[in-house]
Amino acid sequence: MSSAGTTVISPAEISHSQLSDAQRVLARCEKLPATAGTGKLRRKVQAEIRFYNQCLKGQVKKKSLAGNNLPYLSLLTECALRVPGFQDVMKPFSFPNFNSENKSAVANEDWLDRPERIVVDVVADGGRCWIKVAARNPEALLASMLGDGGYGRRTLLHQIRDMLACARYHPHLYASPEVKVLFACSQLVPEQLIRIVETAGAKVITIARTDSGVDDSGDLITRDNSIFRALRLEEVPENAVLNLDVSSMIAYVSALTNGRANFRFQENILTEQAESERIEPVKPVLKTLFSSRKLICCQSAYDDFKQIASVMAGPTEDAATVELLKLLEVVPDEPSQKTSDLDMKGKIKKRPLVIFGTGDTHKAVTITANIGFLRAAAGQGVHFVAFVHPSRALTENKEITAVAL
């Protein structure tokens, strides 16, 4: 049945394979770790499934089927499952709020005609790599770049340039993330398209298609599921400068981490830390980190740590404090510019802001137990390079009232 100008099809004509493909993609999505982005991805695939189910219940205009997002969502999912160091999908990154006073301080191409933010399809390699998923036919993408895409339409080249520009304002380990473009195609990517992408500053990667869609072979890579991802021990560069915050200095000199964790304290929090220390000792990790690396702390962290130790530390903790301070270079408080973007609320307090901001100024890895600040900052779009260890308190003077195990 049809009417003038409109073609309709019956449920029998609707491809059941589209529904099964969408269900397959959803099953693949479920293998991804839970992040803000993967939750968004699952919801988009579920919306596709609802649409195809509606198609099968009644007649649907054929043109409604032409613009489905399933090829893009499928390719994005496979990319997320395969990339090393997967961190997130569909992750937004903002450009700085340039105004008349600070526009002159940056290159015109960094703000002229830029969107306020971009959405990166896949963040990989622990944050070092941003991937743009290009699910359209490469020939069509090339034609669009060469002027066949309609006036005012942003092409893949525009999107790549936006990503490269935005990456400069969101460094990982103080270097701009590498931008890559992923194609999935049964035919070769045109050499001219590859040259355009690489000349712009991005790299080209591909995933092969099978007759039934994207090849879903490959290992599943999962990572930390929080919005802030700390460095693993092996990811801290050998030549890294380490910025110690108060919590890391306390953990290093604590009696708990120096062989005296076999106590049950009157304070539940100390008992929990002792139990944790017996299972996951902190000192060996910190000693490995500190070995042969330059250690700094800002003046505020130094002053606060000395004050806390003078009041709370026992004799052996005092001695350990003296030895630790010999290893440190104390630097002036000098928080980096990006700390000014943080709203002082919740876990965002002045002291950690100064400590982490000074570490950022020195391009250092901050060693900390303060995961609350890092997550709160990440929630506001500000990320710091950090290694996180379990929290430990000064406990030597508490052993008098504790029960030895």
C-alpha positions as a printed Julia matrix, in Angstrom:
405×3 Matrix{Float64}:
  0.0     0.0    0.0
  1.29    3.45  -0.96
  0.28    7.03  -1.39
  1.6     9.67  -3.77
  5.2    10.61  -2.99
  5.52    8.17  -0.1
  6.72    4.59  -0.21
  5.72    2.31   2.65
  6.74   -1.22   3.3
  5.22   -4.05   5.27
  6.81   -5.66   8.31
  7.84   -8.6    6.13
 10.03   -6.27   4.09
 11.82   -4.84   7.09
 15.14   -6.52   7.52
 15.11   -8.76  10.58
 18.88   -8.71  10.35
 18.91   -5.06  11.45
 17.2    -5.97  14.71
 19.48   -8.95  15.28
 22.52   -6.79  14.47
 21.39   -4.2   17.01
 20.9    -6.9   19.64
 24.38   -8.23  18.87
 25.87   -4.75  19.31
 24.06   -4.36  22.65
 25.49   -7.69  23.81
 28.95   -6.44  22.87
 28.3    -3.16  24.73
 27.59   -5.12  27.9
 31.21   -6.31  27.88
 32.49   -2.75  28.27
 33.25   -1.39  31.75
 30.68    0.93  33.29
 31.53    4.56  32.53
 29.44    7.63  31.79
 30.15    7.12  28.1
 29.41    3.41  27.89
 26.09    4.0   29.63
 25.24    6.57  26.97
 26.33    4.14  24.23
 24.08    1.37  25.58
 21.11    3.72  25.71
 21.65    4.69  22.07
 21.78    1.05  20.98
 18.67    0.28  23.02
 16.91    3.12  21.21
 17.83    1.48  17.89
 16.37   -1.82  19.11
 13.13   -0.12  20.15
 12.91    1.48  16.71
 13.34   -1.82  14.87
 10.79   -3.5   17.13
  8.33   -0.74  16.28
  9.06   -1.33  12.61
  8.17   -4.98  12.95
  4.86   -4.18  14.59
  3.52   -2.13  11.73
  4.21   -0.31   8.5
  7.04    2.17   8.45
  8.11    4.73   5.9
 11.12    3.4    4.05
 12.94    6.71   4.38
 12.87    6.31   8.16
 15.18    3.32   7.87
 17.8     5.04   5.76
 19.42    7.17   8.47
 19.96    4.63  11.23
 22.98    5.0   13.51
 23.71    1.3   13.91
 26.84    1.14  11.69
 28.42    3.97  13.69
 27.42    2.5   17.06
 28.67   -0.94  16.01
 32.04    0.39  14.9
 32.4     2.52  18.02
 31.67   -0.51  20.22
 34.21   -2.72  18.45
 36.82    0.01  18.69
 36.21    0.38  22.42
 36.53   -3.37  22.95
 39.8    -3.69  21.06
 41.88   -0.62  21.79
 44.67   -0.85  24.36
 44.14    1.25  27.45
 40.42    1.87  26.9
 39.15    4.71  29.07
 35.78    5.93  27.8
 33.5     6.5   24.82
 31.52    9.56  23.74
 33.52   11.68  26.18
 33.0    15.46  26.01
 35.93   17.89  26.14
 35.47   21.65  26.28
 37.42   24.41  24.6
 38.53   27.23  26.94
 36.07   30.09  27.34
 37.92   32.6   25.18
 36.9    36.21  25.6
 38.08   39.55  24.28
 40.89   39.66  26.86
 42.44   36.26  26.29
 41.69   35.55  22.62
 44.8    37.44  21.64
 46.91   35.01  23.69
 46.09   32.04  21.46
 46.29   31.26  17.79
 43.23   32.29  15.82
 42.62   28.76  14.62
 42.13   27.64  18.24
 38.97   29.66  18.71
 37.69   30.95  15.39
 34.52   29.08  14.41
 35.18   26.38  16.98
 32.35   24.65  18.85
 32.22   25.14  22.62
 33.07   21.48  23.08
 33.71   18.3   21.14
 32.73   14.71  21.86
 35.53   12.17  21.42
 34.23    8.82  20.21
 36.84    6.68  22.01
 39.5     7.69  24.53
 42.25    5.06  24.56
 45.78    4.32  25.73
 44.89    5.52  29.2
 44.06    8.98  27.84
 46.95    9.36  25.39
 44.82    8.72  22.3
 41.57   10.22  20.97
 39.83    8.25  18.23
 37.29    9.57  15.74
 35.04    6.79  14.41
 34.2     7.29  10.74
 31.49    4.79   9.8
 30.51    6.37   6.47
 31.83    5.09   3.16
 35.36    6.51   2.73
 34.63    7.58  -0.85
 31.67    9.62   0.37
 33.79   11.18   3.12
 36.42   12.14   0.58
 33.83   13.67  -1.75
 32.47   15.72   1.14
 35.95   17.0    1.97
 36.47   17.99  -1.65
 33.36   20.16  -1.65
 30.49   17.81  -2.43
 29.03   17.87   1.06
 26.79   20.9    0.88
 27.5    24.49   1.9
 28.17   25.0    5.61
 28.32   21.3    6.44
 31.22   20.35   8.71
 33.27   17.61   7.11
 35.48   14.96   8.67
 38.42   17.3    8.12
 36.73   20.02  10.21
 36.11   17.49  12.97
 39.73   16.32  12.92
 40.97   19.9   13.18
 38.6    20.52  16.1
 39.95   17.42  17.87
 43.57   18.42  17.32
 42.92   21.95  18.58
 40.97   20.77  21.62
 43.58   18.12  22.47
 46.11   20.88  23.16
 43.97   22.05  26.07
 43.52   18.57  27.58
 47.05   17.11  27.83
 47.68   13.64  29.22
 50.98   13.33  31.06
 51.62   16.89  29.83
 51.45   15.9   26.15
 48.53   16.44  23.77
 46.58   13.24  23.08
 47.27   11.68  19.7
 44.31   11.9   17.31
 43.4     8.89  15.16
 40.6     8.26  12.67
 39.1     4.77  12.5
 37.58    3.47   9.27
 35.7     0.19   8.88
 35.32   -0.78   5.29
 35.3    -3.71   2.9
 37.31   -1.64   0.45
 40.58    0.23   0.72
 40.59    3.74   2.14
 41.45    6.07  -0.77
 45.06    7.22  -0.72
 43.92   10.82  -1.15
 41.75   10.54   1.98
 44.66    9.09   3.95
 46.92   11.95   2.82
 44.35   14.57   3.83
 43.88   13.02   7.28
 47.62   12.61   7.92
 48.47   16.07   6.59
 45.95   17.5    9.05
 47.9    15.81  11.86
 45.91   12.63  12.59
 46.63    8.95  11.95
 44.47    6.45  10.04
 43.5     3.08  11.51
 41.06    0.49  10.17
 38.93   -2.47  11.27
 37.94   -5.09   8.72
 34.3    -5.85   7.97
 32.85   -9.31   7.48
 29.74  -10.05   5.48
 27.67   -9.77   8.66
 29.23   -6.48   9.77
 32.3    -5.56  11.76
 34.55   -8.47  12.62
 34.06   -8.95  16.35
 37.19  -10.99  16.98
 39.79   -9.59  19.34
 40.53   -9.3   23.02
 38.38   -7.35  25.41
 40.28   -4.59  27.2
 38.85   -3.21  30.44
 40.14   -0.47  32.71
 39.18    1.56  35.76
 35.52    2.58  35.63
 35.7     5.91  37.44
 35.69    9.27  35.68
 39.21    9.81  37.03
 41.86    7.27  36.11
 45.06    7.23  38.17
 48.34    5.99  36.75
 49.38    2.42  37.42
 52.84    1.91  38.92
 54.33    0.76  35.61
 52.89    3.81  33.84
 54.85    6.34  35.9
 57.77    7.43  33.66
 61.26    6.65  34.94
 62.23   10.31  34.59
 59.05   11.66  36.19
 59.21   14.32  38.87
 57.06   13.23  41.83
 55.04   15.78  43.79
 54.21   14.52  47.29
 51.05   15.69  48.97
 50.45   15.54  52.73
 48.7    12.15  52.56
 51.61   10.5   50.76
 54.18   11.87  53.21
 52.1    10.65  56.14
 51.73    7.22  54.53
 55.48    6.97  53.97
 56.43    7.61  57.62
 53.44    5.95  59.32
 54.14    3.14  61.77
 51.43    1.19  59.94
 53.47    1.07  56.74
 56.73    0.36  58.54
 56.01   -3.06  59.98
 53.53   -2.2   62.73
 50.14   -3.01  61.25
 49.29   -5.93  63.58
 46.99   -3.97  65.87
 43.3    -3.52  66.49
 42.81    0.14  67.38
 40.05    1.83  69.32
 39.32    3.93  66.24
 37.57    1.87  63.55
 39.2     3.81  60.72
 42.68    2.94  62.02
 41.74   -0.73  62.4
 40.48   -0.73  58.81
 43.72    0.85  57.62
 45.74   -1.74  59.53
 43.74   -4.56  57.93
 44.25   -2.98  54.52
 47.99   -2.58  55.14
 48.38   -6.25  56.02
 46.76   -7.16  52.69
 48.11   -4.34  50.51
 51.33   -2.84  51.96
 51.86    0.76  50.86
 55.52    1.36  51.71
 57.02   -1.02  49.1
 55.02    0.74  46.39
 56.12    4.18  47.56
 59.76    3.09  47.85
 59.65    1.77  44.3
 58.17    5.05  43.1
 60.61    7.24  45.01
 63.7     5.29  43.96
 65.89    7.31  41.54
 63.17    9.92  40.91
 63.21   13.58  41.89
 60.83   14.33  44.79
 59.26   17.72  45.38
 56.55   19.15  47.59
 55.08   22.61  47.68
 55.57   24.92  50.66
 51.99   24.48  51.88
 52.26   20.69  51.85
 55.61   20.87  53.65
 54.31   23.2   56.36
 51.1    21.21  56.9
 52.93   17.89  57.06
 55.47   19.19  59.6
 52.67   20.62  61.73
 50.71   17.34  61.68
 53.83   15.29  62.44
 54.81   17.55  65.35
 51.45   16.91  67.0
 50.57   13.34  65.98
 53.79   11.41  65.26
 55.44    8.98  67.64
 59.22    8.64  68.08
 59.9     6.32  65.13
 57.5     8.31  62.94
 59.4    11.48  63.9
 62.67    9.84  62.87
 61.15    8.69  59.57
 59.89   12.23  58.98
 63.39   13.66  59.32
 64.74   11.14  56.8
 61.93   11.76  54.31
 62.35   15.53  54.38
 66.02   15.09  53.45
 64.85   13.58  50.15
 62.52   16.43  49.24
 62.98   19.66  47.36
 60.5    22.22  48.69
 59.14   24.47  45.93
 56.99   27.6   46.24
 53.21   27.31  46.01
 52.5    27.91  42.33
 49.18   26.44  41.19
 48.76   26.14  37.44
 46.29   28.2   35.44
 43.83   25.35  35.01
 43.08   25.3   38.75
 41.29   28.62  38.24
 38.61   26.68  36.35
 37.64   24.79  39.51
 34.72   25.86  41.69
 35.63   25.75  45.38
 32.94   23.4   46.63
 32.59   19.89  48.02
 35.91   18.06  47.83
 37.58   21.0   46.08
 39.45   22.65  48.96
 42.19   25.26  48.89
 45.04   23.06  50.19
 44.73   20.22  47.64
 44.07   22.75  44.91
 47.41   24.42  45.69
 49.22   21.08  46.01
 47.9    19.49  42.82
 48.12   22.78  40.95
 51.78   23.22  41.91
 52.49   19.68  40.77
 50.83   20.54  37.47
 53.01   23.63  37.09
 56.11   21.45  37.52
 54.73   18.79  35.14
 55.0    16.32  38.01
 53.07   13.2   38.94
 51.34   13.93  42.25
 51.48   11.03  44.73
 48.36   11.04  46.86
 45.62    9.22  48.73
 43.17   12.06  48.02
 41.03   10.37  45.38
 38.06   12.54  46.41
 39.67   15.73  45.13
 40.75   14.09  41.87
 37.27   12.76  41.14
 35.64   16.08  42.04
 38.06   17.94  39.78
 37.49   15.45  36.95
 33.76   15.96  37.43
 34.36   19.63  36.6
 36.44   18.69  33.56
 39.87   19.34  35.12
 42.28   16.39  35.21
 45.55   16.05  37.1
 48.31   13.49  36.59
 48.43   11.4   39.75
 49.31    8.08  41.32
 46.85    7.09  44.04
 47.66    4.85  47.0
 45.54    3.74  49.99
 45.29    6.2   52.86
 47.36    5.67  56.0
 47.43    7.64  59.27
 50.08    8.27  61.93
 49.36    5.51  64.46
 52.39    5.03  66.71
 50.94    7.0   69.63
 47.65    5.1   69.26
 49.32    1.75  69.88
 49.16    2.32  73.66
 45.4     1.77  73.67
 45.37   -0.74  70.79
 45.22   -4.53  71.02
 48.21   -6.34  69.53
 47.32   -9.2   67.19
